[in-house]
Amino acid sequence: ANACDAPNVLIALDRSGSMSLSIAQHLGAGPRIPGVFMTRAEVAERAIRRIVERYSNRARFGLAMFPQLGADCAPGERPLVGRLERGTLALELHTAEQFVQQMSANNQPGGDTPIGAALERYTQWMAGQAGERHLIIVTDGVESCMRFGRLLERAQEARRMGIKVHVIGFAVSILDSIQLNRFAQAAGSNEALFANDQRSLDRLLSDTI
């Protein structure tokens, strides 16, 4: 793909406090399962870096994390990979090195899970983009900063804007998976996608590209 027809893909990673837990703390997994004692943030970072390395010659990737460091329910003022030009997110091909740098510096879990505020902010950035637009939200939980009904309204607005929202639940509880499915459906997907280890997260991320 060239820069004109390559899709815009903004990856939005949850860095709430629970991302500092291991996958094992959700699954009750034993020590013989490889990787389960890495934190969720570490596993997600590894999977995201891998997918960008694989596809950054054919998709324009951007990165955002929520919440903003030191602000429990704020989504962050600017992208970590990509730049804002008059409020519109400008993305480029070949951003794997930027992902390595920005994820190493910024993947520090803490705070709440402002999915709705993040969705509103990021879709505003993407509203003026030309071409195909994808927003991939990777989260280990559900909205904790606004009413669930308002989150669904935000999701429906993203759908009306023509932005394809992919919701990936990572090491989530059964109860949370029900809410994430409703959120994904409001955004126009058939259902949310769920991963419990790096291999399944790699596969789901690849499937969205």
C-alpha positions as CSV (number, residue, x, y, z in Angstrom):
1,A,0.0,0.0,0.0
2,N,1.1,3.6,-0.5
3,A,0.5,6.4,1.9
4,C,-2.5,7.6,0.0
5,D,-4.6,4.4,0.2
6,A,-3.2,2.8,3.4
7,P,-5.8,2.7,6.2
8,N,-5.5,4.9,9.3
9,V,-5.3,2.7,12.4
10,L,-5.2,4.4,15.8
11,I,-4.4,1.9,18.6
12,A,-5.8,3.0,22.0
13,L,-4.3,1.1,24.9
14,D,-5.8,1.1,28.4
15,R,-3.1,1.9,31.0
16,S,-5.4,1.9,34.0
17,G,-4.1,0.6,37.3
18,S,-5.3,-3.0,36.7
19,M,-3.0,-3.3,33.7
20,S,-0.2,-3.7,36.2
21,L,-1.7,-7.1,37.2
22,S,-0.6,-10.3,35.6
23,I,-2.8,-12.4,33.4
24,A,-2.5,-15.1,36.0
25,Q,-4.3,-12.9,38.5
26,H,-7.4,-13.1,36.3
27,L,-7.2,-16.6,35.1
28,G,-5.8,-18.3,38.2
29,A,-3.2,-19.9,35.9
30,G,-0.3,-22.0,37.2
31,P,3.4,-21.3,36.8
32,R,3.8,-23.8,34.0
33,I,2.0,-21.5,31.5
34,P,4.6,-19.3,29.7
35,G,4.1,-15.5,30.0
36,V,1.3,-15.5,32.6
37,F,3.4,-13.6,35.2
38,M,4.2,-10.7,32.9
39,T,1.9,-7.8,33.5
40,R,-1.1,-7.2,31.2
41,A,0.6,-3.9,30.1
42,E,3.8,-5.8,29.2
43,V,2.0,-8.4,27.2
44,A,-0.2,-5.9,25.4
45,E,2.9,-3.7,24.6
46,R,4.7,-6.7,23.1
47,A,1.7,-7.7,21.0
48,I,1.1,-4.2,19.7
49,R,4.8,-3.6,18.9
50,R,4.8,-6.9,17.0
51,I,1.7,-6.1,14.9
52,V,3.1,-2.6,14.0
53,E,6.4,-4.1,13.0
54,R,4.5,-6.6,10.8
55,Y,2.1,-4.2,9.0
56,S,3.6,-0.6,9.2
57,N,4.5,-0.8,5.6
58,R,0.8,-1.1,4.6
59,A,-1.1,0.8,7.4
60,R,-0.6,4.1,9.0
61,F,-0.5,3.4,12.7
62,G,-1.0,5.9,15.6
63,L,-0.9,5.3,19.3
64,A,-2.8,6.8,22.2
65,M,-3.1,5.6,25.9
66,F,-5.7,6.3,28.5
67,P,-6.0,7.6,31.1
68,Q,-3.5,10.5,30.9
69,L,-0.6,10.0,33.3
70,G,-1.6,11.5,36.6
71,A,-5.2,12.2,35.6
72,D,-7.5,9.3,36.4
73,C,-10.4,10.1,34.0
74,A,-8.7,12.2,31.3
75,P,-8.0,10.6,27.9
76,G,-4.8,12.5,27.1
77,E,-4.4,15.7,25.1
78,R,-2.3,14.4,22.2
79,P,-1.4,11.2,20.4
80,L,1.9,9.4,21.4
81,V,2.5,8.3,17.8
82,G,1.1,10.6,15.1
83,R,0.6,14.4,15.2
84,L,-2.3,16.7,15.3
85,E,-2.7,19.1,12.3
86,R,-5.5,21.6,13.1
87,G,-7.1,19.0,15.3
88,T,-6.9,16.2,12.8
89,L,-4.7,13.2,13.4
90,A,-2.0,12.8,10.8
91,L,-0.4,9.3,10.5
92,E,2.5,7.9,8.5
93,L,3.7,4.5,7.3
94,H,6.8,2.9,9.0
95,T,6.2,3.9,12.6
96,A,7.5,0.8,14.3
97,E,10.5,2.6,15.9
98,Q,8.3,5.3,17.2
99,F,6.1,2.7,18.8
100,V,9.1,1.2,20.6
101,Q,10.2,4.5,21.9
102,Q,6.7,5.8,23.0
103,M,5.5,2.5,24.6
104,S,8.7,2.1,26.5
105,A,8.4,5.7,27.9
106,N,4.6,5.8,28.5
107,N,3.2,2.3,29.3
108,Q,2.9,3.0,33.0
109,P,-0.4,1.7,34.5
110,G,-2.3,3.9,36.9
111,G,-5.7,5.4,37.3
112,D,-9.2,4.6,36.1
113,T,-10.7,3.5,32.7
114,P,-12.1,6.5,30.8
115,I,-13.1,4.6,27.7
116,G,-15.9,7.0,26.8
117,A,-13.8,10.1,27.1
118,A,-11.0,8.5,25.2
119,L,-13.5,7.4,22.4
120,E,-14.9,10.9,22.1
121,R,-11.4,12.5,22.0
122,Y,-9.9,10.0,19.5
123,T,-12.8,10.0,17.1
124,Q,-12.6,13.8,17.1
125,W,-9.0,13.5,16.0
126,M,-10.0,11.0,13.3
127,A,-13.1,12.9,12.0
128,G,-11.2,14.8,9.3
129,Q,-9.0,12.0,8.1
130,A,-9.3,10.8,4.5
131,G,-9.7,7.2,3.7
132,E,-10.4,4.1,5.8
133,R,-10.3,4.7,9.6
134,H,-9.9,2.1,12.3
135,L,-9.8,2.7,16.1
136,I,-8.6,-0.4,18.0
137,I,-9.3,-0.2,21.8
138,V,-7.4,-2.7,23.9
139,T,-8.7,-2.8,27.5
140,D,-8.7,-5.1,30.5
141,G,-12.0,-3.7,31.9
142,V,-15.0,-1.5,31.5
143,E,-15.8,2.1,31.7
144,S,-15.3,3.5,35.2
145,C,-15.6,7.3,34.7
146,M,-19.1,7.8,33.1
147,R,-22.5,6.2,33.0
148,F,-22.6,3.1,30.7
149,G,-25.5,4.7,28.8
150,R,-23.3,7.7,27.9
151,L,-20.6,5.3,26.7
152,L,-23.0,3.7,24.4
153,E,-24.0,7.1,23.0
154,R,-20.3,7.8,22.3
155,A,-20.0,4.5,20.5
156,Q,-23.1,5.2,18.4
157,E,-21.7,8.6,17.4
158,A,-18.4,6.9,16.3
159,R,-20.5,4.5,14.1
160,R,-22.3,7.5,12.5
161,M,-18.9,9.1,11.7
162,G,-17.9,6.0,9.8
163,I,-15.1,5.1,12.0
164,K,-14.6,1.3,12.5
165,V,-14.2,0.6,16.2
166,H,-12.7,-2.7,17.3
167,V,-13.0,-3.5,21.0
168,I,-10.5,-6.1,22.3
169,G,-11.0,-7.2,25.9
170,F,-7.8,-8.5,27.4
171,A,-7.9,-10.8,30.5
172,V,-11.4,-9.5,31.3
173,S,-14.0,-11.1,33.6
174,I,-17.2,-12.7,32.3
175,L,-19.2,-9.8,33.7
176,D,-17.0,-7.2,32.0
177,S,-17.2,-9.1,28.7
178,I,-20.9,-8.7,28.6
179,Q,-20.6,-4.9,28.9
180,L,-17.8,-4.8,26.3
181,N,-20.0,-6.7,23.9
182,R,-22.7,-4.2,24.3
183,F,-20.2,-1.4,23.7
184,A,-18.9,-3.0,20.6
185,Q,-22.3,-3.6,19.2
186,A,-23.3,0.0,19.8
187,A,-20.1,1.0,17.8
188,G,-21.2,-1.2,14.9
189,S,-19.3,-4.4,15.5
190,N,-21.0,-7.8,15.9
191,E,-19.2,-8.3,19.2
192,A,-16.1,-7.5,21.2
193,L,-13.0,-9.7,20.7
194,F,-11.4,-11.4,23.7
195,A,-7.8,-12.5,24.4
196,N,-6.3,-14.1,27.5
197,D,-2.6,-14.4,26.4
198,Q,-0.2,-12.9,24.0
199,R,-0.8,-15.4,21.2
200,S,-4.5,-14.7,21.1
201,L,-3.9,-11.0,21.4
202,D,-1.5,-11.1,18.5
203,R,-4.1,-13.0,16.4
204,L,-6.9,-10.6,17.2
205,L,-4.8,-7.5,16.5
206,S,-3.8,-9.0,13.1
207,D,-7.4,-9.8,12.3
208,T,-8.3,-6.1,12.6
209,I,-5.7,-4.9,10.1
